[in-house]
């Protein structure tokens, strides 16, 4: 299962979530999953998205949740990828503060057969809103969401997607 969130707190809500899960798969298999912009937009079960990328911005269309704009900031196969959610509401872009989501894949043993540890780090909660209740709610919803999404990544990796 996932680790506890990072204790680093900025103001009234932690600025980041850090969770990890061990997956009995290769780094390459896990990277193929997490390197897809918006793979984590779902309800606990992986589903395909329509993804188009133009000018570095990926437009991710989820059949349930709508349209999202995501930038891939860093891509280091097969060990790390970082995305930035573009603010301003579903599918729109603004200069408002936004969160980054980074996935790091580390070996957990001496051989490839030992599997990997997938860590997600989402940063930027302290700057998302002036309303402390809204910041807290966003943080808590995303914390629960990442616990679920890490399980999705493990399930998809084990199935050999």
N, C-alpha and C positions, 0 to 999 in steps of 0.2 A: 504494500500500500504506500501511499505518498507520505513524505516527511512533513513535519510541522512547518508552518510559515516562518519566514525569517523574522527575528525579533527586532530588526531595525525599524524604528517608529519615527515618523516625521509629523509633529503636531498631534492631531487627534486620531489619526489613522495611519497604519503602516503605509509607506510609500511603495512597497513592493511585496509580491508574493513569490516565494521560492519553494517549489515542491519537486520531489524526485520519485522515480519508480524504477525498479529493476525489470528488465525485459530479456527473456531468453531468445535473443535474436542478434544478428550482426549489426554493427553500426551502419552499414550500407542500407540494410533493410529498414531500420528505424529512420534513417535520414530521408529516404524516399517518401516516407509518410509526413514527417514534420516539415520538410522543405516546401511543401505545397502551400501557397498562401491561402489562409482561411480554412485549412483542413479541420480546424478545431471548432468551426461554426456548425454545430449540430446539437442534438439532444441526447447525447450518450450513445449514439450509434453512427458510425461513419457513413456518410453518403457523398456521392460525387457532387461537385460544384461546377458551374460554368465559370471559367476563369479566362479573362483576356487581360493582356498586359500591354500597356502603351506608355512610353516615356518613363519607365520605371515604376509606374503605378499599376497594380493589379486590381482589376474589378472582379470581385467575387460575388457570384449570384447563388444564394442558397434558396432552394425551393420553399422553405418555411420562413426563414428570418429576413429575407430580402437581399439588398445590395450593399456591399461593403467595399471600401477603398483601402488598400494595404500596400505599403512600400516594403520591399525586401531591402533592408539596410546592409546586411552582412550575410555572406553565404560561403562557408568553409567546409565542403564535403569531405568526409562524412561525419563531421563532428560538431558543427555549429551553424545555426541560422538565426537571424534576428529580423523581426518585422516591426513596423510602426503602423498603428491604426491611425488613419487620418480622420481628424475630428470633424464636428459640424453636423453630426447626425448620419443616418444610414445613407451611404453612397455619396455623401457630399464631402467637400474638403474645406477646411478653414484654417486660420492661424491659431486657433485655440490649442491649449496644451493637449497632448496626446500620450497614450501609453505605448511602451515598447514591449514586445514579447520575444524572448530569446529561448531557444532550445539548445541544450548542450548534451552531447552524447559521449559518455566515457566508458571505457572497458571496466568490467568489474572483476576480472580474473586475468590469468596469464595467457589464456588461449581465446580464440574467437568463440569457441563453444561455450565459454563461461557467460556470455551475454554482455549486456550493457546497462548502464544507468542513464536514464533520460531525465534531465532536469529542465524544468520550465521556470523562467524568471520574468514576471511581468512587473514593470516599473512605471511610476507616474501617477499613482492614485492621489497623492497630496495636492497635485495641481489641477485636478479635473473639475473641481467645483468649489465655490466659496461656501456652499452649504455643507456643514459637517455631517448631517444625517445622510445626505446623498453620497458623499465620499465613503462613509461607513457602509452604506448599502451596496455600492458598487464593489467595494473591496470584498465584502462577505459573499456576494453573489459570485464574483470571479473566483474566489478561493474554492467554493463548492464546485464551480464549473471546472476548474483545473484538475481537481481530484477526479472528476468524472472523465475529462478528456485524456488524462494520462492512462486511465484504464482502457479507453478506446484505442489509444496508440498501442498499448500492449496487446490487446486482442487482435488488432489488424496485423501487427508484426508477427505474432505467433501463427496467424492464418496464412502468412506468407504473401500478403498483397504485393 
